[in-house]
Amino acid sequence: MTRAWPARPPPSVIFPRALRRGLVETCRAVKLLFSEFNPEYAHYRYPYVVWAVPEAHETPADLYGAGCHPVTPDLRRFTLCRHLRVPLGGWRPDSENRRILRQGEGLALRLIPRDEYPLPPDKLAAWLAFAEARFGPGIMPAERLLGVFRGAVTTHVLSVTDAQAGGREVGAAVMHLEPPRLAHYYYAFYELDHRVRSLGLWMMTAMVRHCAELGFAHAYLGTCYSERALYKAQFTGLEFFNGVRWSTDVAQLKFLVRRDARARHLLQEPEFLAAEGGLVALEAATPFRHAAA
């Protein structure tokens, strides 16, 4: 049975302008590099990973707005991906968000500038143990973790303390803030055996609420390529970059996560093409251009 998505919006709103207290955010052109990846001759697939390179006149928010995510903590390279964000202009927690927030009685959060956040050996060991348990053995060794906490991608650390545990820090999320355009929730670390069963979900939800209160235009939540990551779709107004535009269609996001990407690439997927108005409409909508040498 073919999945019927909402009709594609007219070209004039493919890249809508998000107005927030005088701020206009648009999807813009950025400089790109194409990094060749494994070809599949049998299926005529010759893939490239798309990297974006910041130019002198750009800030990270320009790259984020174009659907890109940092590749390295120094912010010198970004990659085009299925990035998620929440528009915060007028955002309010819904009933599910409020249910999650109620679970955090006694928890408090504070944004600490990167260079003022202490990372003594015991805390470093705790966050390394978390990374080993959640990301897998050897995925984030000490050198990489320190690079994340001390790199340019981190401007602040969102520290979570628990009054019921004597004010002990029970969680920390590294964030990139560029007021008022964006707040990026980059990596989160927390006690896996904490009394709040879904401490990680509480941290993300509390962060979105806090950044909305501070007047940020968007909260970026990272990528979504697995069922496990679909919990990020709980936020009202969520947008994801689908390769051409920022989309609010959560049903399409779930379809992309669950489809068999080995069968064919996305622009050969009939359901996606039907939802987006066909390949000709996508060609007209894309902001990307490749200039030959």
PLY file of the C-alpha trace (Angstrom):
ply
format ascii 1.0
element vertex 293
property float x
property float y
property float z
element edge 292
property int vertex1
property int vertex2
end_header
0.00 0.00 0.00
1.40 3.36 -0.99
1.94 5.81 1.87
0.13 9.10 1.23
1.99 12.10 2.62
0.71 15.66 2.69
0.98 17.44 -0.63
4.30 19.11 -1.31
4.30 22.84 -0.51
4.57 25.30 -3.38
8.09 26.37 -4.46
7.74 29.69 -2.63
7.82 27.92 0.73
10.32 25.13 0.02
12.85 27.07 2.10
10.61 29.06 4.44
11.97 32.08 6.26
11.77 31.61 10.00
11.15 34.97 11.61
12.07 35.26 15.27
12.32 38.71 16.82
13.61 40.20 13.61
15.85 37.23 12.72
15.54 35.84 9.19
17.00 32.36 8.67
17.21 30.93 5.16
18.83 27.93 3.54
21.83 29.34 1.70
24.60 28.31 -0.67
27.79 26.96 0.92
31.11 25.72 -0.47
31.12 21.94 -0.92
33.64 19.12 -1.25
32.72 15.62 -2.44
34.50 12.72 -0.73
34.25 9.51 -2.76
32.80 6.47 -0.99
32.37 2.77 -1.85
30.89 2.32 -5.35
28.38 -0.37 -6.29
28.83 -1.04 -9.98
25.95 -3.54 -10.13
23.47 -0.80 -9.16
25.16 2.18 -10.89
25.92 3.85 -7.56
28.97 6.06 -7.38
28.49 7.82 -4.03
30.18 10.82 -2.51
29.98 12.08 1.05
29.21 15.80 0.87
31.42 18.03 3.01
30.80 21.73 3.52
33.69 24.13 4.06
33.12 27.34 6.07
34.32 30.52 4.34
35.68 33.61 6.06
32.39 35.51 5.91
30.35 32.59 7.34
29.57 31.50 10.86
28.65 27.95 11.93
24.96 28.92 11.92
25.17 29.36 8.13
26.35 25.76 7.74
23.80 24.39 10.20
21.03 26.24 8.35
22.11 24.54 5.10
21.52 21.10 6.64
25.11 20.40 7.68
26.57 18.90 10.85
30.13 19.35 12.19
32.55 16.61 11.15
35.35 17.63 13.51
35.39 19.52 16.84
37.41 22.37 15.29
34.44 23.33 13.04
36.64 23.34 9.91
34.53 20.72 8.12
30.81 19.96 8.10
28.86 17.19 6.37
25.45 17.28 4.73
23.16 14.90 6.60
19.69 14.17 7.93
19.99 16.79 10.64
17.12 17.53 13.07
16.11 20.86 14.58
13.27 22.38 16.56
12.08 25.91 15.64
11.78 27.68 18.99
9.78 30.77 18.06
6.56 30.32 20.01
7.49 26.76 21.01
5.72 25.39 24.08
6.04 21.92 25.63
3.16 19.60 24.76
1.60 17.06 27.11
4.31 14.44 26.45
7.09 16.98 27.01
5.47 18.09 30.26
5.17 14.46 31.43
8.90 13.97 30.86
9.79 17.25 32.57
7.74 16.32 35.67
9.97 13.28 36.18
12.93 15.56 36.87
11.89 16.90 40.25
15.01 18.13 42.02
17.06 18.42 38.82
18.49 21.75 37.73
20.47 22.79 34.67
23.02 25.52 34.07
24.93 26.64 30.99
28.64 26.92 31.77
31.14 28.48 29.32
33.46 25.80 27.96
36.65 27.11 29.60
34.94 27.36 33.00
33.70 23.78 33.05
35.96 21.60 35.23
36.86 18.14 33.98
38.84 16.47 36.79
40.00 12.83 36.48
36.98 11.35 38.27
34.51 13.18 36.03
36.50 12.32 32.92
36.44 8.67 33.98
32.66 8.78 34.51
31.96 10.26 31.08
34.40 7.81 29.46
32.52 4.93 31.11
29.24 6.35 29.77
30.71 6.63 26.25
31.95 3.04 26.43
28.51 1.79 27.50
26.41 3.86 25.08
28.57 4.39 21.99
30.55 1.12 22.07
34.09 0.06 23.00
36.77 2.34 21.62
34.37 4.70 19.82
35.17 7.67 22.06
38.52 7.24 23.83
39.89 9.86 26.22
41.61 11.89 23.50
38.44 12.20 21.45
36.28 12.99 24.48
38.66 15.77 25.56
38.60 17.10 21.99
34.81 17.29 22.14
34.74 19.07 25.51
37.56 21.49 24.66
37.10 21.94 20.90
35.60 24.93 19.11
32.37 23.00 18.53
31.68 23.34 22.27
31.00 26.86 23.47
29.12 25.79 26.62
28.43 22.74 28.73
24.89 22.17 29.96
25.45 20.87 33.49
22.65 18.99 35.29
22.71 18.68 39.07
20.44 16.76 41.45
19.32 18.39 44.69
18.22 14.99 45.96
21.82 13.78 45.56
23.38 16.65 47.46
23.69 18.85 44.38
25.97 16.37 42.59
26.39 16.74 38.83
24.57 13.81 37.21
24.72 14.85 33.56
26.51 17.12 31.12
25.83 17.98 27.48
28.33 19.73 25.26
26.65 22.45 23.22
27.43 24.96 20.50
25.60 28.24 21.03
25.43 31.06 18.49
22.86 33.49 19.90
20.24 34.10 18.75
20.39 31.74 15.76
21.16 28.30 17.13
21.77 26.01 20.05
23.26 22.63 19.09
22.90 19.76 21.54
26.04 17.90 20.46
26.82 15.07 22.90
25.19 14.22 26.23
26.74 12.25 29.11
24.87 11.20 32.23
24.52 8.63 34.99
22.94 5.54 33.50
21.73 4.29 36.89
20.18 7.58 37.98
16.84 7.59 39.83
15.25 9.41 36.85
14.90 6.49 34.49
15.00 8.56 31.28
17.56 11.13 32.41
18.90 11.60 28.88
15.44 12.34 27.48
14.77 14.72 30.37
18.02 16.57 29.62
17.18 17.06 25.94
13.60 18.16 26.70
14.73 20.57 29.43
17.38 21.96 27.06
14.79 22.69 24.35
12.56 24.47 26.86
15.49 26.44 28.30
16.77 27.55 24.88
13.25 28.61 23.86
13.08 30.73 27.01
16.47 32.28 26.17
15.21 33.34 22.72
17.16 31.02 20.41
15.68 30.51 16.95
16.49 26.79 16.62
17.65 23.90 18.77
19.62 21.38 16.69
19.42 17.80 17.94
21.89 15.91 15.72
21.09 13.22 13.18
18.39 10.55 12.85
19.25 7.38 10.95
17.88 4.65 13.24
14.78 3.63 15.15
16.70 4.36 18.32
17.06 8.02 17.32
13.35 8.56 16.59
12.76 9.65 20.19
13.95 13.07 18.99
10.78 13.34 16.91
8.71 14.01 20.05
9.04 17.79 19.75
6.24 19.85 18.20
7.33 21.51 14.97
10.38 19.27 14.50
12.16 19.72 11.17
14.66 17.44 9.43
16.82 18.05 6.38
15.81 15.58 3.66
18.54 16.44 1.17
16.65 19.26 -0.50
14.77 21.17 2.19
13.85 21.31 5.85
10.74 19.15 6.22
8.20 18.96 9.06
6.75 15.65 7.83
7.51 13.22 10.67
5.81 10.39 8.74
8.37 10.90 5.97
11.20 10.89 8.52
10.01 7.52 9.86
9.73 6.19 6.31
13.32 7.22 5.56
14.58 5.57 8.75
12.73 2.32 8.09
13.11 1.90 4.33
15.65 -0.50 2.85
18.27 1.92 1.58
20.13 -0.96 -0.07
17.29 -1.50 -2.56
17.64 1.90 -4.24
18.77 5.39 -3.42
16.27 7.99 -2.30
15.72 9.80 -5.58
14.60 6.49 -7.08
12.08 5.93 -4.29
8.55 6.31 -5.75
6.92 7.27 -2.44
9.46 10.01 -1.73
9.22 11.40 -5.26
5.41 11.41 -5.12
5.44 13.29 -1.80
7.90 15.89 -3.11
6.14 16.52 -6.43
8.52 14.49 -8.58
12.13 14.81 -9.66
11.52 17.97 -11.69
10.13 19.73 -8.61
13.16 18.64 -6.57
15.50 19.93 -9.27
13.76 23.30 -9.17
13.87 23.46 -5.38
17.44 22.51 -4.57
19.71 25.37 -3.43
22.87 23.44 -4.33
24.92 24.03 -7.47
28.14 22.38 -8.61
30.42 24.60 -10.66
32.85 22.67 -12.87
36.47 23.81 -12.98
0 1
1 2
2 3
3 4
4 5
5 6
6 7
7 8
8 9
9 10
10 11
11 12
12 13
13 14
14 15
15 16
16 17
17 18
18 19
19 20
20 21
21 22
22 23
23 24
24 25
25 26
26 27
27 28
28 29
29 30
30 31
31 32
32 33
33 34
34 35
35 36
36 37
37 38
38 39
39 40
40 41
41 42
42 43
43 44
44 45
45 46
46 47
47 48
48 49
49 50
50 51
51 52
52 53
53 54
54 55
55 56
56 57
57 58
58 59
59 60
60 61
61 62
62 63
63 64
64 65
65 66
66 67
67 68
68 69
69 70
70 71
71 72
72 73
73 74
74 75
75 76
76 77
77 78
78 79
79 80
80 81
81 82
82 83
83 84
84 85
85 86
86 87
87 88
88 89
89 90
90 91
91 92
92 93
93 94
94 95
95 96
96 97
97 98
98 99
99 100
100 101
101 102
102 103
103 104
104 105
105 106
106 107
107 108
108 109
109 110
110 111
111 112
112 113
113 114
114 115
115 116
116 117
117 118
118 119
119 120
120 121
121 122
122 123
123 124
124 125
125 126
126 127
127 128
128 129
129 130
130 131
131 132
132 133
133 134
134 135
135 136
136 137
137 138
138 139
139 140
140 141
141 142
142 143
143 144
144 145
145 146
146 147
147 148
148 149
149 150
150 151
151 152
152 153
153 154
154 155
155 156
156 157
157 158
158 159
159 160
160 161
161 162
162 163
163 164
164 165
165 166
166 167
167 168
168 169
169 170
170 171
171 172
172 173
173 174
174 175
175 176
176 177
177 178
178 179
179 180
180 181
181 182
182 183
183 184
184 185
185 186
186 187
187 188
188 189
189 190
190 191
191 192
192 193
193 194
194 195
195 196
196 197
197 198
198 199
199 200
200 201
201 202
202 203
203 204
204 205
205 206
206 207
207 208
208 209
209 210
210 211
211 212
212 213
213 214
214 215
215 216
216 217
217 218
218 219
219 220
220 221
221 222
222 223
223 224
224 225
225 226
226 227
227 228
228 229
229 230
230 231
231 232
232 233
233 234
234 235
235 236
236 237
237 238
238 239
239 240
240 241
241 242
242 243
243 244
244 245
245 246
246 247
247 248
248 249
249 250
250 251
251 252
252 253
253 254
254 255
255 256
256 257
257 258
258 259
259 260
260 261
261 262
262 263
263 264
264 265
265 266
266 267
267 268
268 269
269 270
270 271
271 272
272 273
273 274
274 275
275 276
276 277
277 278
278 279
279 280
280 281
281 282
282 283
283 284
284 285
285 286
286 287
287 288
288 289
289 290
290 291
291 292
